[in-house]
Amino acid sequence: MLEREGWEVTALDLRDGFDVGDPRAWESVGPVDLAFLNAGVSTGVSDLTEVSDEAYRRIRGANLDGVVYGTRRLAAVMRPGSAIVATASLAGLTAMEGDSLYTATKHAVVGFVRAVAPQLAERGIRISAIAPGFADTPILEGELRSGLEVAGFPLLTAEEVAAAALAAARGEPGAVWVVQPGREPLAFRFPNVPGPRTPEGERLSG
C-alpha cells in the first residue's frame, strides 16, 4: 500500500535474518518516517503446563521484545513528525483463553504503547497500536482456523489490517485502534481506574 503511494519500503523479517527479539539486530536500523512493528507468533498450545521454555522465549521475543527494542531504537533515531505503529490484538484488550501467553504479550504491548506515548510525543514522534481481531494470516493454524471456518466467523484481510495501521499512524498518539471485519477502525475507550478514598470518605482524583 505504501509503495503504491510512492514510499520506499523496507521489510525486516526473521526469514531474511532479522530477529526482532535481538536488541543487536536493531542497531543497524536507521531513521524512517513510519515504522510498523508487526511481528507476532503464538505458542499453538492451550495448556500452559505443556508450554516449553523455548516456546515462551519465542513468543515473548517476537510479540513484546520486538516492540520494546524496536521502539527504543527508533525513538533514538527518528525525526520529529515520524510515527510508530505496533500490532497488539483484541487479545490485548480481553482474555484469549486458548493462548494465555499470547494474551499476556499483547496486553503488555497495549500497556507499553500507552505509557511510552507521552515521552515520544516530546520528541515529536507518534506511537499508537492496532488491536485486530482474527485475520487471515499464517498465525491462524490447525484447530483454531478450522473452528472459525466451521462457525462462519469472518476474518480480516491483511489489506484491512494494513489500512488500519496507516490510519493509526496518522491518528492520536497512544491510541489503541480496534480492527474488526465490517467496521471502521475504532479507538478503544479505556475505563478510568477508581481512585482512593480518604478515611472520611472523600474521593481523591488520580
FILUMSE-843265 format. One record per residue: x, y, z of N, C-alpha, C in turn. Coordinates in steps of 0.05 Angstrom, whole numbers, plus 32768, in hexadecimal, padded with zeros to 4 digits. Example, Ala and Ser with C-alpha at 12.3 -4.5 7.8 and 13.67 -1.06 7.14 Angstrom:
# FILUMSE-843265
81087F8E809C80F67FA6809C81087FBE809C81017FD3808E81117FEB808F81028001809D
This chain:
# FILUMSE-843265
80117FE88000800080008000801180198000802680198010803880308011804780337FF78050801D7FEB805E801E7FD2804D802A7FBC803380247FBD802180307FA9801F804F7FAC802480587FC5802480757FCA803F80827FC5805280717FBC806C807C7FB58081807B7FCB807B806D7FE1808E806A7FF780A380557FF080BA80597FFC80CF80457FFC80CB8033801480C78019801080C08007802680D67FF2802A80DD7FED804380F07FD8804A80E27FC6805E80E27FAC805880D77F98806A80ED7F89807980EA7F87809380FE7F7980A380F07F6080AF80FA7F4980AA80EB7F3180B280FF7F1B80B980F77F0980CA81087EF280D381117EE280BB80FF7EDF80A781057ED0808F811D7EDC808081217EF6808481387F038077814F7F08808A814E7EFB80A181647EFD80B481627F1280C9814B7F2080CB81477F3580DF81357F2B80F581417F29810D81327F1F8124812A7F37813581107F3E813581077F568143810C7F548161810E7F3B816C81137F37818881307F39819181417F3F817E815E7F42818381657F608183816C7F6B819A81727F88819A81897F908188819B7F7E818381B27F84817181A97F89815581947F7B814D818A7F7E813181807F9A812C81757FA78140816A7FC1813D817F7FD7813A81987FD1814181AD7FE5814081B27FEE812381AB7FDE811081B07FE580F481997FF580E781837FF980F6816C800680EB816F802580EE816B803280D8816E804F80D88152805D80D98152807780D68138808680D88126808080C1810C807F80C780F7807B80B380E0808E80BA80CF809280A680B780A380AB80A1809480B9809F807A80B4808A806980BF8095804D80C48091804380DD809A802880E48081801980EC807E800180E280677FF080E980737FD780F680707FD58110807B7FBF812080657FA9812180677F97810E80507F85810980577F68810E80707F61811580787F45811880687F39812F805F7F20812B80507F138140804D7EF5813C804D7EE6815180497EC9815080377EC18167802E7EA88166801F7E9C817C802D7E83818580267E79819C80327E6081A580267E488198800C7E4A81907FFE7E3481857FF67E1F819A7FF97E2681B37FF47E1481C97FE07E2181DD7FCA7E1481E37FB77E2081F67FBD7E1882137FC97E0182177FCF7DF882327FEA7E04823C7FE97E16824F80017E24825880167E108261800F7DFA826D80227DE7827780327DDA826180297DDC824880377DD0823280487DE3822280487DFD822B80587E11821D80757E0F822580867E0B821280A37E08821880B07E23821D80C77E23822A80D67E3C822E80DD7E49821380E47E3881FF80EA7E4381E580D37E5181D880BB7E4581DB80A37E5281CF809C7E6C81DD80A17E6D81F8809C7E86820680AF7E9B81FE80C97E9581FC80DC7EA881F380D77EB281D780CD7EA081C680C87EA781AA80B07EBB81A8809A7EB681B680837EC781B580897EE281C280987EE281D8809F7EFB81E580B27F0B81D380C57EFE81C680D87F0C81B580CB7F19819D80B97F0B819080AC7F16817880977F2B817F80867F248192806E7F35819780737F4D81A980857F4A81BC808A7F6081CF80A67F6C81CC80BB7F5C81CD80D67F6781CB80DA7F7681B180CF7F6C819B80D17F79818280C67F95818280AF7F99819080A37FB3819280B47FC581A480BE7FBB81BB80CD7FCB81CD80E87FD381C180F77FBF81B781117FC581AB810E7FD7819280FA7FD1818280F57FE1816A80EF7FFE817180DD8002818480D6801D818C80ED802C819980FD801E81A98114802A81B68127803581A1812D8024818D8140802C8178813480438167811B8040815F810F8053814D810C806E815B8105806E8175810380878184811D80978184813380888182814D80968182815580A18167814A809681518154809E8137813F80AC8125812580A9812C811080B5811B811080D3811D810680DF8108810380FC810880E78105811280E4811D811C80CA8127812380B68125810B809E811D8111808A811980FC808880FC80F3809A80EB80FD809980CF80F6808480C08108807E80A78100806A8098810F8072807B81118069806F8127806D8052812C805180468132804B802F812680338021812B803A8004813380307FFB814A80357FE08153801C7FCF8151801F7FB6814980087FA4814880047F9781637FED7F9E816F7FE57F8F81877FD17F7A817D7FB97F7981897FA57F6681817F8D7F6A81937F767F60818A7F5F7F60819D7F667F5181B67F797F3E81B47F837F3081CC7F927F4281DF7F997F5A81D67FA57F6E81E77F917F7E81F67F777F7A81EF7F627F8981FD7F4E7F77820B7F507F5D82057F3F7F4982137F4F7F2F82147F457F1C82237F547F0382267F4E7EEF82107F637EE482037F607ECF81F07F697EB581FD7F557EA682067F5A7E8F82177F6B7E7982097F6A7E7981EF7F787E6481E17F967E6881E17FA07E8081E87FBD7E8481E97FC37E9B81FD7FC77E9382167FCA7EA7822B7FE47EB782277FF87EAC821C80117EBA8218800F7ECF820180007EC881EC7FFA7EDB81D77FEB7EF381E47FD77EED81F47FC87F0282027FDA7F1382137FEC7F0782217FFE7F16823380107F298223801B7F1F820D802E7F3081FD801E7F4781F080067F4281E77FF77F5781DA7FEC7F6C81EE7FE57F6382067FDF7F76821B7FF77F888221800E7F7C822180277F8B8226802C7FA0821180277F9981F8802A7FAC81E280187FC481E57FFE7FBE81EC7FEB7FD481F07FF47FE782067FFC7FDB821D80057FEC8233801E7FFB822D80317FEF821F804A7FFC82188045801482058035801081F18030802681DD8022803D81EB800E803781FC8000804D820A8013805C821D8025804E822A8036805A823E804D806A823180578060821A806F806D820F8067808481FC804E808581F48045809981E1804C80B681E9804780BE8202804D80DA820A806A80E28207807D80D0820E809980D7820C80A280D881EF809780C781DE809D80C881C2809180E181B5807A80E981BE806D810181B4807F811A81B9808E811A81CF80A0813081D580B6813181C080BC811B81B380D0811A819E80C38120818280A981238182809B812781698095810E815A809580F78168809180DD815C807680D28167806580CA8155804B80BE815D804E80A0815E8042809381738041807681748024806F817C801A805B816F7FFF805181747FFF8033816F7FE9802681747FE7800981707FCC800281627FCC7FEC81547FB47FE181497FAE7FC781577F947FC1815B7F8C7FA881687F797F9981567F847F8A81427F737F7C81307F667F63813C7F4F7F5C81317F437F4281387F517F2D81277F447F1681237F517F0181147F557F0980F77F6D7F0680ED7F747F0D80D27F7D7EF580C27F797EF580A97F807EDF80977F9D7EE080917FAD7ED780A47FCB7ED780A17FD57EBC80AC7FEE7EB580A77FF87E9B80AF7FF87E9680CE7FF47EAB80DE7FF37EA780FB7FDB7E9681037FC67E9680F27FAF7E8580F67FB57E6A80EA7FB47E5580FA7FBB7E3B80F07FAB7E2681007FAA7E0F80F47F9F7DF881027F827DFB810A7F7C7DF281237F607DF2812D7F547E0D812F7F647E2281357F5A7E3D81377F4E7E46811C7F5D7E4381077F547E4B80EC7F3B7E3B80E47F3C7E2180E77F267E1080DF7F0D7E1680EF7F107E1C81097EFA7E23811A7EEC7E3C81117EFD7E50810A7EF27E6A81017EE37E6680E67EEE7E5580D57EE27E5180BB7EC77E4280BE7EC67E2E80CF7EAD7E1F80D47E987E3280DF7EA07E4480F17E8D7E5780FE7E857E6D80EB7E927E6F80D47E8C7E8580C17E957EA080CB7EAA7EA080DC7EB47EB980E87EC47EC880D37EBD7EE280CE7ECB7EF180BA7EE77EF880C37EFA7EF680B07F167EFD80B67F1E7F1780A87F2F7F2680B67F3A7F3D80AA7F4E7F3580947F507F46807F7F657F42806B7F7E7F5280747F957F4A80697FAD7F58806F7FAB7F7580667F9C7F7A80507F997F9580467F897FA680597F757F9B80667F667FAA807A7F777FB280927F887F9F809A7F997FA580B17FAE7FBB80A97FB87FB980917FCC7FCD80877FBF7FE880867FA67FEA807C7F998004807A7F94800F80967F8E7FFE80AA7F8A800880C57FA4801280D17FBA800580CA7FD5800D80D47FDC802980C97FD6802E80B07FDB804880A47FCA805E80B17FB1805780B67F9F806A80C47FA9807080E07FB2805B80EE7FBC805F81097FD58071810A7FE6806D80F57FFF807D80F47FF9809B80F27FE280A180E77FDA80BD80E37FC780C780F87FC280B6810C7FAE80BD81207FBA80C6813A7FAB80C3814F7FB280CD816A7FC880BC81767FDD80C881817FF380B9818E7FE880AA81A67FF1809181AA7FE9808281C17FCF807381BE7FC1807881A77FA7806B81A37FAB804E819B7F97803D81A27F978021819A7F7E801D818A7F81801681707F6C8015815D7F627FF8815A7F487FF381607F3C7FD9815C7F367FD6813E7F3D7FBF81337F397FB981177F297F9F81157F117FA2810A7EFF7F8B81077EF37F8B80EB7EED7F7380E07EE17F7280C57EC77F8180C47EC47F9080AE7EAB7F9F80AA7EA87FB880BA7EBD7FC080C97EBC7FD980D87ED37FEB80D17ECF800580D47EE5801780D27EF6801480EC7F11801880EA7F21801881037F16802B81187F16802281317F0A803181467F1E8033815D7F22804C81677F348050817E7F27804581977F34803281A47F29802681BC7F28803A81D37F11803A81E17F0E804B81F87F14803C82127F2B8043821E7F32803582377F238041824F7F18803082607F0A803B82777F1D8047828B7F14805B82997F24806782AE7F27805482C67F3E805582D37F43804582EB7F37805383037F28804583137F1D8053832B7F33805D833D7F30807683477F44808283587F40807A83757F53808083867F50807983A37F3D808C83B17F35808483C97F25809583DB7F34809A83F47F3080B184007F3B80B7841A7F2B80A9842F7F3680A784487F26809C845D7F0B80A984627F0980C3845A7EF080D1845D7EDD80CC84467EE680BC84337ED580B6841C7ED780C884057EEA80DB84067EEE80ED83F07EFC80DF83D97EF280E383C17EFF80D783AA7F1580E983A07F2C80DC83997F4280EB838E7F4580E583717F4B80F983617F5080F583457F6C80EC83407F6F80DA832C7F8A80D083267F9980E28314
